[in-house]
């Protein structure tokens, strides 16, 4: 599975490991993706969302119905 957030769209960033001798090697900065289950009262079912920790805080602030509406507006099927 790809490491991206369904709500915020956060994806991995890329950069370099830089050692003490200043040699560089490629590395990948993955977002902190968590799988979380929410109850959707409008549909009477649970949905499992793959969210970054910032996305989880956003769902807590705006509510699960509004968050699912934003995700569906981005074209993601839930």
N, C-alpha and C positions, 0 to 999 in steps of 0.2 A: 504494500500500500504506500501511496505517496504521502510524504510528510507535509500536508497542508491543512489549514484550518478552513472548515466549511463556511464560517461566518465572516471572518476578517480577510480570508484569502492569503494569510501569511504562508510563505514558502521558504525552503531552505536558502540560506545565503552562502556564498562561497568566498574563500579567502586563502590565506597561507598560514601554516605553522611556521614560526620563525624560531630556530634553535638559538642556543647561546652563541654558537659560532656564526650565526646569521645565515645559515643555509635555509632555504625555503622549500616547503613541501605543500601540496594542495590539501585543503581540508574543507569540511562542510559544516556550517552552523545550522543545526536543525532546530526548528521551533519546538516548544514544549507541548506536544500534542497529547491530549487525553480523550478517551472515549467515555462519553457520559450519556446516561439515559434520562430523558425528560418525559413527563406526562403531558400530552396535548389534550386539554379538556374539550376543545372544539371538535376534534375528530374521535375522541374517546379511545385513544390508544397511546402507547409509548413510542417514542422515536429515539434512536441512538445516533448521537451526533459526535463527529470527530472534531474537537475544538482545541484551540490553543488556550492557555490559561487566561490570556487577555479576553478571548472569546467567551469563556465561561463567566468572567466578570461582567461582560457586556450583556449576556443572557440574564444574569441576576439583576442588572439595572433596568433593562427594557422589557423583560418578560419573555417567556418562551414563544408565545404566539407571534409577537413582533419579530423575534429573531428568526423563526421559521419562515415568516413572510419575506424577510431580507434574503435568506438563503435561497428560497424559491425564485426570487427576483433575479438572482445571479445565474439562474438556469440549472441549479443542482436539484436532482430528483431525490425526494425523501420518502 
